[in-house]
Amino acid sequence: MHVERYGHGGAPILFVHGFGTCSFLWREVGPALAMANRTAFAIDLFGYGESDRPFDAQYGIAAQSDYLDRALTALRLTKATVVGIDLGGAVAMHLAFNRPERVERLVLINAIAFDDVPADDIKSMQRNTARFALKISRGVLGAAPLMRELLDRSVADKANMPDPLLARYLAPYVGQEGLNHLLALARAVDDEDMAEVDLGQIDRPSLIVWGDQDPFVSPKLGDRLADTIPGSRLVRLPGTGRLVPEEAPDTLANMILEFVGAAGMARTE
């Protein structure tokens, strides 16, 4: 599993990206935390970004939670504040429920849960896998159209997803093999992995950050998470899409620092 590190010293913070993105998502948030004397680790989930992707591996939420536990061991971290977005939020909640000793605090950014596992972007890929496979066989479809639509709709302002940035996220899914792998990652996301997770039993301090222009999940999902996870706090970001680290990185960095007790030490927008 590929990991990017920002800073040295201070309580660790672990970033977990969502579907279709990778550790690159945190490239502006991580340095802001490092400047505030925190150590941040941005991980590529197994099968994503620069992490390995064996053809016979498991890529579902439960498997990713287990890989995350092992990654913490490899990084020699007993526990960390875990920041998860979208699918990464579900992985973070799974870890917090099953291995609570690993999680100091939770920051959930537009995390999928309840009836929104998987979210509509992944459900669409799952429903149309056969049609995509036929087009693949005819050589008329690549990952670019799928990823462009997903990433364009993940930001409220299309200017925050320019073509060079889109190309960076698309890089792991080039060619027929890349598209097949993207569809395999989508198929791996199953609500059964979250069936055993009782969010009402998560007893870690939790901050829920919600970009309110997320078209892939119920607009009430943030409220439902806040009502279910004991003692959690919900902060909404109006006019922001799912990819909060792309649209409001400095705001997000300051919110995380305030949450972990280091307010006012990051940049301001």
C-alpha positions in Angstrom: 0.0 0.0 0.0 1.4 3.4 -1.0 1.5 6.1 1.6 2.5 9.8 1.4 3.8 11.4 4.6 3.5 15.0 5.6 5.5 16.3 8.6 7.3 14.7 11.5 6.2 14.7 15.1 2.9 15.3 16.7 -0.2 13.1 17.0 -0.7 11.2 13.7 -3.6 11.9 11.3 -4.4 9.3 8.6 -6.2 10.3 5.4 -8.4 7.8 3.5 -9.6 8.8 0.1 -12.8 7.6 -1.6 -13.9 5.9 -4.8 -12.1 7.1 -8.0 -9.5 9.2 -6.2 -6.3 8.4 -4.3 -3.8 9.9 -1.8 -3.2 12.8 -4.2 -6.6 14.2 -3.0 -4.9 15.4 0.2 -1.9 17.2 -1.4 -3.0 20.6 0.0 -4.5 19.5 3.3 -1.5 17.4 4.4 1.1 20.2 4.2 -1.1 22.5 6.2 -1.3 20.0 9.0 2.5 19.4 8.8 3.0 23.2 9.3 0.9 22.9 12.5 3.3 20.3 13.9 1.1 17.4 13.1 2.1 14.2 11.2 -0.2 13.3 8.4 -0.3 10.1 6.3 -2.3 9.9 3.1 -2.8 6.3 2.0 -3.8 4.7 -1.3 -6.4 2.1 -0.5 -5.5 -1.4 -1.8 -6.2 -1.5 -5.5 -6.2 2.4 -5.9 -3.6 4.9 -6.9 -0.1 3.5 -6.6 -1.0 0.6 -4.3 -0.8 -2.9 -5.6 -3.9 -4.4 -7.3 -3.7 -8.2 -7.6 -6.4 -9.6 -9.8 -7.6 -12.0 -7.0 -7.6 -9.5 -4.1 -10.6 -8.3 -2.1 -11.4 -4.6 -2.4 -14.6 -4.3 -0.4 -15.1 -2.1 2.7 -14.4 -4.9 5.2 -11.2 -5.9 3.4 -10.0 -2.3 3.1 -10.6 -1.8 6.9 -8.4 -4.8 7.5 -5.7 -3.5 5.2 -5.8 -0.2 7.0 -5.3 -1.9 10.3 -2.2 -3.6 8.9 -1.0 -0.4 7.4 -1.1 1.3 10.8 1.0 -1.6 12.1 3.5 -1.2 9.3 3.7 2.5 10.0 4.3 1.7 13.7 1.2 3.7 14.7 -0.7 2.4 17.6 -3.7 4.7 16.8 -4.5 7.8 14.7 -7.1 10.3 14.0 -8.7 8.9 10.9 -10.1 11.2 8.2 -12.2 9.4 5.6 -14.1 10.8 2.6 -16.9 9.1 0.7 -16.0 5.3 0.5 -13.0 6.1 2.8 -15.4 7.3 5.4 -17.2 3.9 5.4 -13.8 2.2 5.8 -13.0 4.5 8.7 -16.3 3.7 10.4 -15.8 0.0 9.9 -12.3 0.3 11.5 -13.6 2.4 14.4 -16.3 -0.2 15.2 -14.2 -3.3 14.8 -10.8 -2.0 16.0 -11.7 1.0 18.2 -8.3 1.0 19.9 -6.8 2.0 16.5 -8.9 5.2 16.2 -8.3 8.3 18.3 -10.9 10.4 16.5 -13.0 10.3 13.4 -13.4 12.9 10.7 -16.0 11.9 8.2 -16.3 13.9 5.0 -19.5 13.1 2.9 -19.1 9.5 4.1 -21.4 6.9 2.7 -23.6 4.9 5.1 -27.0 3.3 5.6 -29.0 3.1 2.3 -26.3 5.0 0.5 -23.8 2.1 0.5 -22.8 2.1 -2.3 -23.6 5.6 -3.4 -25.3 6.3 -6.7 -22.0 6.8 -8.7 -20.9 3.2 -7.8 -24.5 1.8 -8.2 -24.6 3.1 -11.8 -21.3 1.3 -12.6 -22.5 -1.9 -11.0 -25.8 -1.8 -12.9 -24.1 -1.2 -16.2 -21.1 -3.5 -15.9 -22.4 -5.8 -18.6 -23.1 -2.9 -21.0 -19.6 -1.5 -20.3 -18.0 -4.9 -20.8 -19.6 -5.2 -24.3 -18.4 -1.8 -25.3 -14.9 -2.7 -24.0 -14.9 -5.8 -26.2 -15.7 -3.6 -29.2 -13.0 -1.1 -28.2 -15.3 1.9 -28.0 -15.2 2.7 -24.3 -12.5 3.6 -22.0 -12.5 4.8 -18.3 -12.2 8.5 -19.2 -16.0 9.1 -19.9 -17.0 7.3 -16.6 -14.3 9.1 -14.5 -15.0 12.5 -16.1 -18.6 12.3 -15.2 -17.9 11.1 -11.7 -15.3 13.7 -10.9 -17.1 16.6 -12.6 -20.1 15.9 -10.4 -18.0 15.5 -7.3 -17.3 19.3 -7.2 -19.8 22.1 -7.1 -17.6 24.3 -9.3 -16.4 22.6 -12.5 -13.4 25.0 -12.4 -12.1 22.9 -9.5 -11.8 19.9 -11.7 -9.8 21.1 -14.7 -8.6 18.7 -17.4 -5.0 18.3 -16.1 -6.4 17.3 -12.6 -8.9 15.0 -14.2 -6.0 13.3 -16.1 -4.1 12.8 -12.9 -7.0 11.0 -11.3 -7.6 9.0 -14.5 -4.0 7.8 -14.8 -4.5 4.5 -12.8 -7.3 3.5 -15.2 -5.8 3.9 -18.6 -6.6 1.3 -21.2 -8.8 -1.8 -21.2 -7.1 -3.3 -18.2 -7.5 0.0 -16.2 -11.2 0.2 -17.0 -11.8 -3.5 -16.1 -10.1 -2.8 -12.8 -12.2 0.3 -12.2 -15.3 -1.7 -12.7 -14.0 -4.4 -10.4 -13.4 -1.8 -7.7 -17.0 -0.7 -8.1 -18.4 -4.2 -7.9 -16.5 -4.8 -4.7 -18.4 -2.2 -2.7 -21.2 -4.0 -0.9 -23.7 -2.9 1.8 -23.2 -6.2 3.5 -19.8 -5.1 4.7 -21.5 -2.4 6.8 -24.4 -4.5 8.0 -22.4 -5.6 11.1 -21.3 -2.0 11.9 -23.5 -0.4 14.6 -22.7 3.3 14.2 -24.5 3.9 17.5 -21.8 2.0 19.3 -18.9 4.1 17.9 -17.6 5.9 21.0 -14.8 8.0 19.4 -15.1 11.8 19.1 -16.4 12.4 15.6 -16.6 15.4 13.3 -18.9 15.1 10.3 -18.0 17.5 7.4 -20.6 17.8 4.7 -20.3 19.4 1.3 -24.0 20.0 0.6 -23.7 19.8 -3.2 -23.1 16.0 -3.3 -25.4 14.5 -5.9 -24.6 10.9 -5.2 -26.2 10.5 -1.7 -29.3 11.6 0.2 -29.1 15.2 1.3 -30.1 14.1 4.8 -27.3 11.6 5.1 -25.1 14.0 7.1 -27.9 14.7 9.6 -28.6 11.0 10.0 -24.9 10.2 10.7 -24.8 13.0 13.2 -27.9 11.7 14.9 -26.6 8.1 15.0 -22.9 8.5 16.1 -23.0 9.5 19.8 -21.6 12.9 20.5 -20.7 13.7 16.9 -20.8 17.2 15.5 -22.0 18.1 12.0 -20.5 21.0 10.0 -22.0 21.8 6.6 -20.1 23.6 3.8 -22.6 25.3 1.5 -21.8 25.4 -2.2 -19.2 22.6 -1.9 -19.4 19.2 -3.5 -18.2 15.8 -2.3 -14.5 16.5 -2.9 -14.1 19.0 -0.1 -10.3 18.7 -0.2 -10.3 20.0 -3.8 -12.8 22.9 -3.2 -12.0 24.0 0.4 -8.6 22.5 1.4 -7.6 25.3 3.8 -11.1 25.4 5.5 -10.9 21.6 5.9 -7.4 21.8 7.3 -8.3 24.3 9.9 -11.4 22.3 10.9 -9.3 19.2 11.4 -6.7 21.1 13.4 -9.4 22.7 15.6 -10.9 19.3 16.1 -7.7 17.7 17.2 -6.7 20.7 19.4 -4.4 22.7 17.2 -6.6 25.5 16.0 -5.4 28.6 14.2 -2.1 27.0 13.0 -3.0 26.3 9.4 -3.3 28.8 6.5 -6.6 30.6 6.0 -8.5 31.0 2.8 
